[in-house]
Amino acid sequence: MSAVTTDTEVPTRTLELSIGGMTCASCAARVEKKLNKLDGVMATVNYATERAKVTYSEAVSPETLVQTVEATGYTATVPASTASLSVPGFETIDPGDKETANLRQRLLICIALTLPVLVLSMIPAAQFTNWQWLSLTLASPVVIWGALPFHTAAWTNARHGAATMDTLISVGVLAAYTWSLYALFLGDAGMPGIRMDFTFVPSMGGGHDEIYLEVASALTVFILAGRYFEARAKTRSGAALRALLDMGAKEVAVVRDGVEILVGVDQLVVGDTFVVRPGEKIATDGVVVEGASAVDASMLTGESVPVDVTAGDAVVGATVNVGGRLVVCATRIGADTQLAQIARLVEDAQNGKADVQRLADRVSAVFVPVVMGLSLATLVGWLVTGHGATAAFTAAVAVLIIACPCALGLATPTALMVGTGRGAQLGIIIKGPQVLESTRMVDTIVLDKTGTVTTGKMSLLYAFPEIGMDATELVRLAGALEDASRHPIAKAIAQAAGTHAAAAGDPLPKVENFTDHNGLGVSGVVAGHAVIVGRQRWLAEQWSLRPEPELVAAAEAAEVEGRTPVWVGWDGEIRGLLVVADSVKDTSAEAVADLRQLNLSPVLLTGDNARAAQSVAAEVGIDEVIAEVLPSDKVDVVKRLQGEGRVVAMVGDGVNDAAALAQPDLGLAMGSGSDVAIEASDLTLVRGDLRSAADAIRLSRATLRTIKGNLFWAFAYNIAALSLAALGFLNPLIAGAAMAFSSVFVVSNSLRLRRFQP
């Protein structure tokens, strides 16, 4: 449970409830409606995940929320936090397994009892004298015990003045069974020697010699089968997230007082040092303090190639050490780990609702009363037009049975569950259903250069001091100043200076009055000198410093080669320049080609000089380049592109990209970047590989297509099926099979996303 604050500064909290007893989308709609009637409450109920995400004010207690759900006729519980690497409120052991097993047992018994009833009712040659009484004996347990969950739910809902899918099923089954009892005991159907034929289209005649025991029992079997396969499919659709949560290590060898102690991973605390041997999972996020190895992160990122790590490198929990022995210091534990954060993002996305689903929810909310009214109208209509009672009853029961709001309720959440789960397996985190629509509309993708198209690991190539200046002193003072900055270029200069200092046995001097000038440069006092490091334009405009011609020529030569010159000055003079370079990622050219195949126009955006940017763009195949852009101006660039009528996506990874990732129609954050950038984005790419951007857009579009296909099927099925049933073209037995198939079809269609390949 987490506290949030709305735009109006009214303190609110967010809570997830596990909802029990829901059997269809109209149930979810009822619970959602009841919760939203409470003052200060905004709730979204997901039928597929059986969860309610509730945002509520401090004036409302969790107990009130639970009581409201229970007063509606359902159960509600506040899930307890689970193991340390799990998301609070998400159980790693699927609670639906027991329910699925019970459904399977009930289904198998009902099938065994129903098959003889079907044979006797549909094959005249098998109808011996008094066969109908044996059918009654076999069908009665199915109707009473087999369909008991439907009857119980229908009665519970009736007590609360509501009707759901279970109401339609219960009424349909009991109507067919009651009619059969009437025909057997008060009509002619109980007479010895009677025969009955089966037809796919109901007979238009009327009489008291027809029984519907096979309809009542087979309908129960079909609905139970539908519920069973639906439950299995829903379990499979959430399997990816459960597998993600189960990836974490269960035990860890912690070093305490110089001794290795094997403890549960939930006993780890930040700062603990633990040992990871070859083949073992890394217990939690941390930093390597000793050893070197290769780490397989494929389960978390989808990247099949292990990554080499050594002392000082960060590692992620649940990844596998495939090489040497590592000693790791824990930096994040429990719900703060990257694995738990990813799982939380995925679950939040699964609990969300797309705009198209809200229409289905509104339909589901009134669906059952409308169908019951239509069934009654069908019965009356057939009777007043002179048809027999049997034909009228058959058509009315078919209308009750054929209707299926479940398909409407499952259309979006099942596709979201499978799509986001598959994305998590591939290192692609889709933050919500609203993101899917954006991926379909995007036509321009802005790529931040450093860390996205390039490796982001700058290195100092050479120093070019002014005449009479020592290159070592130039690097030493500039490196000491840049050591206080987090910029990739600063890190490269600082690292080179540190290496030289270590070799000379002379540590870098300390920095005083350090100031970062918003991407233009940095300044401070180093060893008694007022040192500035940054862009030439900034040195000229801000500090009125002009370089010597030979330095300008050296800078221009570096830019032609696609390298970045960094100017250094102190005590009122430019002392030289440092040339750094960033290598292009091996996969960037392939990624740009993939993005073009998706009809996206790539744009390279960078704060570097135009020549360096053009060099990188030419190497990866990008035509449009926007260079020398300050971090604060990146948002303006995105706005300008949007003002030209483009639908813009942006890929970035740094702190400076956070605002720019929030502005476009679609923001994609590289998982190798900062937490701020990831939080601001719509899609998170756990791998630092630009190719996953194209994969993310493809997966999102595939998920959206699946949702729309599901909704089309659900709406089209109900419109066509109800019309056919009302007109008398469907036998109730066929109607029951079709109704069960509709939900299974929607879930199975969603499960195809599990086969998505990058």
C-alpha positions in Angstrom: 0.0 0.0 0.0 1.5 3.3 -1.0 0.7 6.9 -0.3 0.3 9.4 -3.2 -0.8 13.0 -3.5 -3.1 14.2 -6.2 -2.8 17.5 -8.1 -5.2 19.1 -5.7 -2.9 18.2 -2.8 -5.5 16.0 -1.1 -3.7 13.1 0.5 -4.7 9.8 -1.0 -3.6 6.2 -0.7 -3.6 3.3 -3.2 -4.5 -0.2 -2.2 -5.1 -3.5 -4.1 -7.8 -5.8 -3.0 -8.2 -9.5 -4.0 -11.8 -9.9 -5.0 -13.4 -13.4 -4.7 -16.7 -14.7 -6.1 -16.6 -12.9 -9.4 -17.8 -15.1 -12.3 -18.2 -12.7 -15.2 -17.5 -9.1 -16.3 -20.8 -7.9 -15.0 -19.7 -8.9 -11.5 -16.6 -6.8 -11.9 -18.7 -3.9 -13.1 -21.0 -4.1 -10.0 -18.1 -4.1 -7.6 -16.4 -1.2 -9.4 -19.7 0.8 -9.4 -20.2 0.2 -5.6 -16.7 1.2 -4.7 -16.8 4.3 -6.8 -20.0 5.5 -5.1 -17.9 6.0 -1.9 -16.7 9.6 -1.4 -13.1 10.0 -2.2 -12.7 6.6 -3.8 -11.6 5.8 -7.4 -11.6 2.1 -8.2 -10.8 -0.1 -11.1 -11.8 -3.8 -11.0 -10.1 -6.3 -13.2 -12.1 -9.5 -13.8 -9.2 -11.4 -15.3 -6.8 -10.7 -12.4 -9.6 -10.7 -9.8 -8.2 -7.6 -8.3 -9.4 -4.1 -7.5 -7.0 -1.2 -7.6 -8.4 1.5 -5.3 -7.3 5.0 -4.7 -9.0 6.5 -1.6 -8.8 9.5 0.7 -7.7 9.3 4.3 -11.4 9.6 5.3 -12.0 6.1 4.0 -10.4 3.1 5.7 -9.4 -0.2 4.1 -12.0 -1.9 6.3 -14.7 0.2 4.7 -13.6 -0.8 1.2 -13.7 -4.5 2.2 -17.1 -4.1 3.8 -18.5 -2.4 0.7 -17.3 -5.3 -1.5 -18.8 -7.8 0.9 -22.1 -5.9 1.0 -22.2 -6.3 -2.8 -22.1 -10.1 -2.4 -18.4 -10.8 -3.0 -15.4 -11.3 -0.8 -12.4 -8.9 -0.5 -9.1 -9.3 1.2 -6.0 -7.1 1.4 -3.1 -9.3 0.1 -0.2 -9.5 2.5 3.3 -8.7 1.3 5.2 -11.8 0.0 8.8 -12.7 -0.2 11.5 -10.1 -0.5 11.8 -10.1 -4.2 8.0 -10.0 -4.9 5.6 -7.2 -5.4 3.5 -6.4 -2.3 0.1 -7.8 -2.9 1.1 -10.3 -5.5 1.2 -14.0 -4.5 3.9 -16.0 -6.3 1.8 -19.1 -5.7 -1.2 -18.9 -7.9 -4.3 -19.0 -5.8 -6.4 -20.2 -8.7 -4.8 -23.6 -8.8 -7.1 -25.0 -6.1 -10.2 -23.5 -7.9 -9.0 -25.0 -11.2 -8.6 -28.5 -9.6 -12.1 -28.3 -8.1 -13.6 -27.3 -11.4 -11.8 -30.2 -13.1 -13.2 -32.7 -10.6 -16.7 -31.3 -11.0 -16.5 -31.3 -14.7 -15.3 -34.9 -15.1 -18.1 -36.2 -12.9 -20.7 -34.2 -14.8 -19.3 -35.5 -18.2 -19.6 -39.1 -17.0 -23.2 -38.5 -16.1 -24.1 -36.4 -19.1 -22.8 -38.6 -21.9 -25.4 -41.3 -21.5 -28.1 -38.6 -21.4 -26.9 -37.2 -24.7 -26.8 -40.6 -26.3 -30.3 -41.5 -25.2 -31.7 -38.1 -26.1 -30.1 -37.7 -29.5 -30.1 -41.3 -30.9 -33.6 -42.8 -31.3 -32.1 -46.3 -31.8 -30.7 -46.1 -28.2 -34.0 -45.1 -26.7 -35.3 -48.2 -25.0 -38.6 -48.4 -23.0 -38.6 -45.8 -20.2 -35.2 -44.4 -21.3 -36.4 -41.0 -20.2 -36.5 -42.0 -16.6 -32.9 -43.1 -16.7 -32.1 -39.8 -18.3 -33.8 -38.0 -15.4 -31.9 -40.1 -12.9 -28.5 -39.2 -14.5 -29.3 -35.6 -15.3 -30.6 -34.6 -11.9 -27.2 -34.7 -10.1 -25.6 -32.7 -12.9 -28.4 -30.0 -12.7 -28.4 -29.9 -8.9 -24.8 -30.6 -7.8 -22.9 -29.9 -11.0 -24.5 -26.5 -11.6 -24.6 -25.7 -7.8 -21.9 -22.9 -8.1 -24.1 -21.1 -10.7 -27.3 -21.5 -8.6 -25.5 -20.4 -5.4 -24.0 -17.3 -7.2 -27.4 -16.5 -8.8 -29.1 -16.7 -5.4 -26.5 -14.5 -3.7 -26.8 -11.9 -6.4 -30.6 -12.0 -6.3 -30.4 -11.3 -2.5 -28.5 -8.2 -3.3 -30.9 -7.2 -6.1 -28.5 -8.0 -8.9 -28.2 -10.4 -11.9 -25.1 -11.7 -13.4 -23.9 -14.3 -15.9 -24.6 -17.0 -13.3 -28.2 -15.8 -13.2 -28.6 -16.5 -16.9 -27.0 -19.9 -16.6 -29.0 -20.9 -13.5 -32.3 -19.7 -15.0 -31.5 -21.5 -18.3 -30.5 -24.8 -16.7 -33.4 -24.8 -14.2 -35.9 -23.8 -16.9 -34.9 -26.7 -19.1 -34.9 -29.0 -16.1 -38.3 -27.8 -14.8 -39.9 -28.0 -18.2 -38.7 -31.6 -18.5 -40.2 -32.4 -15.0 -43.5 -30.9 -16.2 -43.4 -32.9 -19.4 -42.5 -36.1 -17.6 -45.0 -36.0 -14.7 -47.8 -33.9 -16.1 -47.4 -34.2 -19.9 -46.9 -37.1 -22.3 -43.1 -37.4 -22.1 -43.2 -40.0 -19.3 -45.2 -42.5 -21.2 -43.5 -45.8 -22.0 -42.2 -46.2 -25.6 -41.9 -42.5 -26.4 -39.2 -41.5 -28.8 -37.4 -38.2 -29.3 -35.3 -36.8 -32.2 -32.5 -34.2 -32.0 -32.4 -31.3 -34.4 -29.9 -28.4 -34.6 -32.8 -26.0 -35.3 -35.7 -26.2 -32.8 -39.0 -27.6 -33.9 -41.6 -25.0 -34.5 -44.4 -27.2 -33.2 -45.6 -27.4 -29.7 -46.4 -30.2 -27.3 -45.9 -31.6 -23.9 -44.0 -34.7 -25.0 -40.5 -33.1 -25.4 -38.0 -33.0 -22.6 -34.8 -31.0 -22.3 -32.8 -33.0 -19.8 -29.9 -33.3 -22.3 -30.0 -29.5 -22.6 -29.9 -28.9 -18.9 -27.1 -31.4 -18.2 -25.0 -30.7 -21.4 -25.4 -26.9 -20.8 -23.9 -27.4 -17.3 -21.1 -29.4 -18.7 -20.3 -26.8 -21.4 -20.3 -24.0 -19.0 -18.2 -25.9 -16.5 -15.8 -26.8 -19.3 -15.7 -23.2 -20.4 -15.0 -22.0 -16.8 -12.3 -24.7 -16.4 -10.4 -23.9 -19.6 -10.9 -20.2 -18.9 -9.3 -20.6 -15.5 -6.4 -22.6 -16.9 -5.8 -20.0 -19.6 -6.0 -17.2 -17.1 -3.4 -19.0 -15.0 -1.2 -19.3 -18.0 -1.7 -15.7 -19.0 -0.3 -14.6 -15.6 2.5 -17.2 -15.6 5.1 -14.9 -17.0 4.8 -12.5 -14.0 4.8 -15.3 -11.5 7.9 -16.7 -13.2 9.5 -13.3 -13.0 8.8 -13.1 -9.2 10.0 -16.7 -8.7 13.4 -16.0 -10.3 14.9 -14.6 -7.2 17.3 -16.7 -5.0 15.8 -18.2 -1.9 19.0 -18.5 0.2 22.3 -16.5 0.3 25.7 -16.9 1.8 26.2 -13.7 3.8 29.7 -12.8 5.1 29.4 -11.7 8.8 32.4 -11.3 11.0 34.5 -13.0 8.3 32.3 -16.1 8.3 29.9 -17.2 5.6 26.4 -17.9 6.9 23.6 -19.3 4.8 20.4 -17.4 5.5 17.1 -16.7 3.8 17.2 -13.9 1.2 14.5 -12.1 3.2 17.1 -11.6 6.0 19.4 -9.6 3.9 19.9 -5.9 4.8 21.5 -3.1 2.7 25.2 -3.1 3.2 25.5 -6.9 3.7 28.3 -8.6 1.8 27.4 -11.9 0.3 29.2 -14.6 -1.8 28.0 -15.8 -5.2 29.6 -18.9 -6.6 29.5 -20.0 -10.2 26.0 -21.2 -11.2 24.3 -19.4 -8.3 21.8 -16.6 -8.6 22.7 -13.2 -7.3 20.5 -12.7 -4.3 19.8 -9.0 -4.7 20.9 -5.8 -6.4 24.4 -4.8 -5.4 28.0 -3.8 -6.3 30.8 -6.3 -6.9 33.5 -5.7 -4.3 35.7 -8.7 -5.1 36.2 -11.1 -8.0 35.4 -11.1 -11.7 32.9 -13.2 -13.7 30.3 -13.2 -16.4 26.6 -12.7 -15.4 23.7 -14.2 -17.4 20.8 -11.7 -17.2 18.7 -13.4 -19.9 15.9 -14.3 -17.5 15.5 -10.6 -16.7 16.5 -8.8 -19.8 16.0 -11.3 -22.6 19.7 -10.7 -23.6 21.3 -14.1 -24.2 25.0 -13.0 -24.1 26.5 -12.9 -20.5 27.9 -9.6 -19.4 31.4 -9.4 -17.8 31.6 -7.8 -14.4 34.4 -7.0 -12.0 35.0 -5.0 -8.9 33.0 -1.8 -8.9 30.3 -3.0 -11.4 26.7 -3.1 -10.4 24.8 -6.4 -10.6 21.1 -7.2 -10.5 19.3 -9.7 -8.3 18.0 -12.9 -9.9 20.7 -12.9 -12.6 23.1 -15.9 -12.7 26.8 -15.9 -12.1 28.2 -18.2 -14.8 31.9 -17.6 -14.2 34.1 -17.0 -11.2 33.4 -16.3 -7.5 31.9 -12.9 -6.7 31.6 -11.0 -3.5 28.8 -8.5 -3.7 27.7 -5.7 -1.4 23.9 -5.4 -1.2 22.6 -1.9 -2.3 18.8 -2.7 -2.7 16.6 -5.3 -1.1 13.0 -6.5 -1.2 10.6 -4.3 -3.0 13.3 -1.8 -3.9 15.2 -4.2 -6.2 15.1 -3.9 -10.0 13.3 -7.2 -10.3 10.5 -6.2 -7.8 10.2 -2.8 -9.5 9.8 -4.4 -12.9 7.2 -6.8 -11.6 5.3 -3.9 -9.9 5.2 -2.0 -13.2 4.0 -5.1 -15.1 1.2 -5.8 -12.5 0.1 -2.1 -12.6 -0.1 -2.4 -16.4 -2.2 -5.6 -16.1 -4.6 -3.9 -13.7 -5.1 -0.9 -16.0 -7.9 -0.5 -18.5 -7.7 0.7 -22.1 -10.3 3.2 -23.3 -11.8 0.5 -25.5 -12.4 -1.7 -22.5 -14.4 0.9 -20.7 -17.1 0.7 -23.4 -17.2 -3.1 -22.9 -17.5 -2.5 -19.1 -20.5 -0.2 -19.6 -22.1 -2.9 -21.8 -21.4 -5.6 -19.3 -23.0 -3.6 -16.5 -26.4 -3.7 -18.2 -26.0 -6.8 -20.2 -27.7 -9.4 -18.0 -30.9 -7.4 -17.3 -31.2 -6.7 -21.1 -30.7 -10.3 -22.0 -33.4 -11.4 -19.4 -35.8 -8.8 -20.9 -35.0 -10.0 -24.4 -35.6 -13.7 -23.3 -39.0 -12.7 -21.9 -39.8 -10.7 -25.0 -38.9 -13.7 -27.2 -41.2 -16.0 -25.2 -44.1 -13.6 -25.4 -43.4 -12.8 -29.1 -43.4 -16.5 -30.1 -46.6 -17.2 -28.2 -48.6 -14.2 -29.6 -47.6 -15.1 -33.1 -49.3 -18.4 -32.7 -46.4 -20.7 -32.1 -46.5 -23.5 -29.6 -45.3 -23.3 -26.0 -42.4 -25.7 -26.7 -41.0 -23.5 -29.6 -41.5 -20.3 -27.5 -39.8 -21.9 -24.5 -36.9 -23.3 -26.7 -36.2 -19.9 -28.2 -36.4 -18.1 -24.8 -34.0 -20.5 -23.2 -31.6 -20.3 -26.1 -31.5 -16.5 -25.7 -30.6 -16.9 -22.0 -27.9 -19.4 -22.7 -26.3 -17.9 -25.7 -25.5 -14.6 -24.1 -21.9 -14.1 -22.9 -20.6 -10.9 -21.2 -17.6 -12.9 -20.0 -16.0 -12.5 -23.5 -16.4 -8.8 -23.2 -14.8 -8.7 -19.8 -11.9 -10.9 -20.7 -11.1 -9.2 -24.1 -8.7 -6.6 -22.8 -7.2 -7.9 -19.5 -6.2 -11.3 -20.8 -4.4 -9.8 -23.7 -2.7 -7.3 -21.4 -1.7 -10.0 -19.0 -0.1 -12.1 -21.7 1.4 -9.2 -23.6 2.9 -7.5 -20.6 4.1 -10.8 -19.2 5.8 -11.7 -22.5 7.3 -8.3 -22.6 8.7 -8.8 -19.1 10.4 -12.0 -20.3 12.0 -10.1 -23.1 13.1 -7.1 -21.0 10.3 -4.8 -22.2 8.1 -3.2 -19.6 4.8 -1.8 -20.8 3.5 0.6 -18.2 -0.2 0.6 -19.0 -2.9 0.0 -21.6 -3.0 3.6 -22.7 0.5 3.1 -24.0 -0.7 0.6 -26.6 -2.7 3.1 -28.6 0.3 5.5 -28.7 2.5 2.9 -30.3 0.0 2.5 -33.1 0.0 6.3 -33.9 3.7 7.1 -33.6 5.4 8.2 -36.9 8.6 9.8 -35.6 11.1 8.4 -33.1 13.7 10.7 -31.5 16.9 9.0 -30.3 19.1 10.5 -27.7 22.6 9.9 -28.9 24.7 9.3 -25.8 23.9 6.0 -24.1 21.1 5.1 -26.6 22.7 5.0 -30.0 26.2 5.0 -28.6 27.6 3.1 -25.7 27.6 6.2 -23.5 31.1 5.2 -22.3 33.2 8.1 -23.4 37.0 7.9 -23.3 39.7 10.5 -23.4 41.6 10.1 -26.7 44.2 12.9 -26.3 44.9 16.3 -24.8 45.9 19.3 -26.9 47.5 22.0 -24.6 48.3 25.5 -25.7 51.9 26.3 -26.5 54.0 26.1 -23.4 51.4 24.2 -21.3 52.0 20.7 -20.0 49.4 18.1 -21.2 49.6 16.2 -17.9 48.8 19.3 -15.9 45.9 20.1 -18.3 44.4 16.6 -17.7 45.1 16.7 -14.0 43.2 19.9 -13.2 40.4 19.2 -15.7 40.0 15.7 -14.4 39.9 16.8 -10.8 37.1 19.2 -11.5 35.1 16.8 -13.7 35.4 14.1 -11.0 32.5 16.0 -9.2 30.2 15.7 -12.3 28.1 12.7 -13.4 28.1 13.5 -17.1 29.5 10.7 -19.3 32.2 13.1 -20.8 33.1 14.2 -17.3 33.5 10.6 -16.2 35.8 9.9 -19.1 38.1 12.8 -18.3 38.1 12.1 -14.6 38.9 8.4 -15.2 41.8 9.2 -17.4 43.1 11.8 -14.9 42.7 9.3 -12.1 44.7 6.7 -14.0 47.6 9.1 -14.6 47.5 10.3 -11.0 47.6 6.7 -9.7 50.6 5.9 -12.0 52.4 8.9 -10.7 51.6 8.3 -7.1 50.0 11.8 -6.8 46.3 11.8 -6.0 44.0 14.3 -7.7 43.6 17.6 -5.9 40.3 18.4 -4.1 37.7 20.6 -5.7 36.1 23.6 -4.0 33.0 25.7 -5.0 32.0 23.2 -7.7 29.2 24.3 -10.0 27.4 22.5 -12.8 26.1 25.0 -15.4 23.2 23.0 -16.9 25.0 21.1 -19.6 27.2 24.0 -20.7 30.2 23.2 -18.5 31.5 23.1 -14.9 33.5 25.4 -12.8 35.3 25.3 -9.5 38.5 25.9 -7.6 41.3 23.3 -8.0 44.7 23.6 -6.4 44.2 27.3 -6.1 43.2 27.8 -9.7 39.7 29.0 -10.9 39.1 26.2 -13.4 36.4 26.0 -16.1 35.7 23.0 -18.4 33.0 23.1 -21.1 31.9 24.2 -24.5 33.8 26.8 -26.5 30.7 29.0 -27.0 30.1 29.0 -23.2 33.7 29.9 -22.5 33.4 32.8 -24.9 29.9 34.1 -23.9 30.1 33.5 -20.2 33.7 34.0 -19.5 34.9 36.1 -22.5 37.7 33.6 -23.2 39.0 33.3 -26.8 41.2 30.3 -27.9 44.4 30.5 -30.0 44.0 29.7 -33.7 45.9 26.4 -33.4 43.5 25.2 -30.7 40.5 26.1 -32.9 42.0 24.1 -35.8 42.6 21.1 -33.5 39.0 21.3 -32.3 37.6 21.5 -35.9 39.8 18.5 -36.9 38.4 16.5 -34.0 34.8 17.4 -34.9 35.3 16.3 -38.5 36.3 12.9 -37.2 33.1 12.8 -35.1 34.9 13.4 -31.8 34.0 15.9 -29.1 36.4 18.7 -28.0 36.1 19.9 -24.4 37.7 23.2 -23.6 39.7 23.8 -20.5 40.7 27.1 -18.9 41.8 28.6 -15.7 42.8 31.9 -14.2 41.2 33.8 -17.1 42.8 32.0 -20.0 42.1 29.0 -22.2 44.8 26.4 -21.5 43.9 23.7 -24.1 41.3 21.2 -25.1 40.6 17.5 -24.4 39.2 15.3 -27.1 36.8 12.5 -26.1 34.9 10.0 -28.2 31.9 7.7 -27.7 31.7 4.5 -29.8 28.5 3.6 -31.6 26.8 0.4 -30.3 27.2 -2.6 -32.6 23.4 -3.1 -32.8 22.4 0.6 -33.4 22.4 0.5 -37.2 20.3 -2.7 -37.2 17.9 -1.1 -34.7 17.5 2.0 -36.9 16.7 -0.2 -39.9 14.1 -2.1 -37.7 12.5 1.2 -36.7 12.3 2.3 -40.4 10.5 -1.0 -41.2 7.9 0.1 -38.6 7.3 3.3 -40.7 9.1 5.4 -38.1 11.3 8.3 -39.1 14.4 8.4 -36.8 15.8 11.7 -35.5 19.1 11.9 -33.7 19.1 14.3 -30.8 22.2 15.3 -29.0 24.0 18.1 -27.1 27.2 17.3 -28.9 28.5 19.4 -31.8 26.9 19.1 -35.2 29.9 17.4 -36.9 30.1 14.7 -34.2 26.4 14.1 -34.4 26.4 13.9 -38.2 29.2 11.4 -38.1 27.3 9.1 -35.7 24.1 9.6 -37.8 25.8 8.6 -41.0 27.2 5.4 -39.3 23.8 4.2 -38.2 21.6 5.4 -41.1 19.8 8.4 -39.7 19.1 11.4 -42.0 17.6 14.0 -39.6 20.0 15.3 -36.9 19.3 17.9 -34.2 22.6 18.8 -32.4 24.0 21.2 -29.8 20.8 21.0 -27.8 20.9 21.8 -24.1 19.1 19.3 -21.8 16.6 22.0 -20.9 15.8 22.5 -24.6 15.1 18.8 -25.4 11.5 19.3 -24.4 11.2 22.2 -26.7 12.5 20.1 -29.6 9.9 17.5 -28.9 7.2 20.1 -28.8 8.4 21.6 -32.1 8.2 18.2 -33.8 4.7 17.7 -32.3 3.7 21.1 -33.6 4.6 20.0 -37.1 1.9 17.4 -36.8 4.1 14.5 -36.0 3.3 11.8 -33.4 6.6 11.6 -31.5 8.3 8.8 -29.5 11.6 9.3 -27.8 14.2 7.0 -26.5 16.6 8.1 -23.8 18.4 7.0 -20.7 19.8 9.8 -18.6 18.6 12.1 -15.8 18.7 14.9 -18.4 16.2 12.9 -20.5 13.5 12.6 -17.9 11.5 15.7 -18.8 11.9 15.0 -22.5 10.6 11.4 -22.0 7.5 12.8 -20.3 6.7 15.2 -23.2 6.4 13.0 -26.3 3.4 10.9 -27.2 5.5 7.8 -26.3 8.5 7.7 -24.0 10.9 4.8 -24.0 13.6 4.6 -21.3 16.7 2.4 -21.6 16.8 0.3 -18.4 20.6 1.0 -18.2 19.7 4.6 -17.5 18.5 6.5 -14.4 15.5 5.7 -12.3 14.1 9.2 -13.0 14.1 8.6 -16.7 12.5 5.2 -16.3 9.8 6.6 -14.1 9.0 9.3 -16.7 8.7 6.9 -19.6 5.8 4.8 -21.0 7.9 1.9 -22.0 11.1 0.6 -20.2 13.7 -1.3 -22.1 15.6 -3.3 -19.5 18.4 -4.1 -22.0 20.7 -1.3 -23.1 20.1 -2.4 -26.7 18.3 -0.1 -29.1 16.9 -3.0 -31.0 14.5 -3.7 -28.1 12.8 -0.3 -28.9 11.5 -1.8 -32.2 10.6 -5.0 -30.4 8.7 -3.0 -27.7 6.7 -1.2 -30.4 6.0 -4.4 -32.3 4.8 -6.2 -29.1 2.7 -3.2 -28.0 1.0 -3.1 -31.5 0.5 -6.9 -31.4 -1.2 -6.6 -28.0 -3.4 -3.8 -29.2 -4.4 -5.8 -32.3 -5.3 -8.8 -30.1 -7.4 -6.6 -27.8 -9.3 -5.1 -30.7 -9.7 -8.6 -32.2 -11.1 -9.9 -28.9 -13.5 -7.1 -28.5 -14.7 -7.4 -32.1 -15.3 -11.1 -31.6 -17.1 -10.5 -28.3 -19.4 -7.8 -29.6 -20.1 -9.6 -33.0 -20.7 -12.9 -31.3 -23.3 -11.5 -28.9 -25.1 -9.5 -31.5 -25.3 -12.4 -34.0 -25.9 -15.1 -31.4 -28.8 -13.3 -29.6 -30.5 -12.5 -32.9 -30.3 -16.1 -34.1 -31.5 -17.5 -30.8 -34.4 -15.0 -30.6 -35.5 -16.0 -34.1 -35.5 -19.7 -33.2 -32.5 -20.8 -35.2 -30.5 -22.2 -32.3 -31.1 -25.3 -30.3 -30.3 -24.5 -26.6 -27.7 -27.3 -26.6 -25.8 -25.6 -29.4 -26.3 -22.3 -27.8 -24.6 -23.6 -24.6 -21.6 -24.9 -26.5 -21.3 -21.6 -28.4 -21.5 -19.6 -25.2 -18.8 -21.6 -23.5 -16.6 -21.4 -26.6 -16.8 -17.6 -26.8 -14.9 -17.0 -23.6 -12.4 -19.8 -24.3 -11.8 -18.3 -27.8 -11.0 -14.8 -26.4 -8.5 -16.2 -23.8 -6.9 -18.6 -26.3 -6.5 -15.8 -28.8 -4.7 -13.7 -26.2 -2.4 -16.6 -25.4 -1.0 -16.4 -28.9 1.0 -13.4 -27.7 3.1 -15.9 -25.6 4.7 -16.9 -29.0 5.8 -13.3 -29.8 9.5 -13.3 -30.9 11.8 -10.3 -31.0 
